[in-house]
Amino acid sequence: MRVLRTGNEYLRDIQKTAKTLNIRMKDIQQILHPENQIGAFIVEETCADQDEYYVCVQVEDFHQVPKDMITLTIPSQRYAVLIHEGLNNQIKKSYEIIHIWIENHGYKTLKNKWHLEWFTY
């Protein structure tokens, strides 16, 4: 389910969409990890269509997708991983920590590639 990146209501809109997706899980077939949702976004959008955040669940196959939902395939790539414990409005500090780690270990954040947030609902 898509969330447009707009203004100060962005985090609230993500939370609202995550709750809606949680309620709608019964409508989605072949969910691999029903206890988890995935946030997917591209930091530096290259066009207006990518200026969005997606609240997702991982599925085995795209079969009978509900009409008001879309499919999204994230290509394989390497990720830096950090576990954030706490509310999503406190996630900024965790992002600061992981970005410092990335830089200190000689990696680069690929802002034009997919970034994922895996969370347990």
QUIBELLIN-V563965 format. One record per backbone hydrogen bond with DSSP energy under -1.0 kcal/mol. NH is the residue of the N-H (numbers start at 1). CO is the residue of the C=O. Records with the same first field share a line. If there is no record, write none. Layout:
NH: CO / CO
This chain:
3: 53
5: 51
6: 4
10: 7
13: 9
14: 10
15: 11
16: 12
17: 13
18: 14
19: 15
20: 16
21: 17
22: 18
23: 19
24: 20
27: 24
28: 25
32: 58
36: 33
37: 119
38: 56
39: 117
40: 54
41: 115
44: 111
50: 47
51: 48
52: 50
53: 3
54: 40
55: 1
56: 38
60: 30
63: 61
69: 66
90: 87
91: 88
95: 91
96: 92
97: 93
98: 94
99: 95
100: 96
101: 97
102: 98
103: 99
104: 100
105: 101
106: 103
107: 102
111: 109
113: 110
115: 41
117: 39
119: 37
121: 35
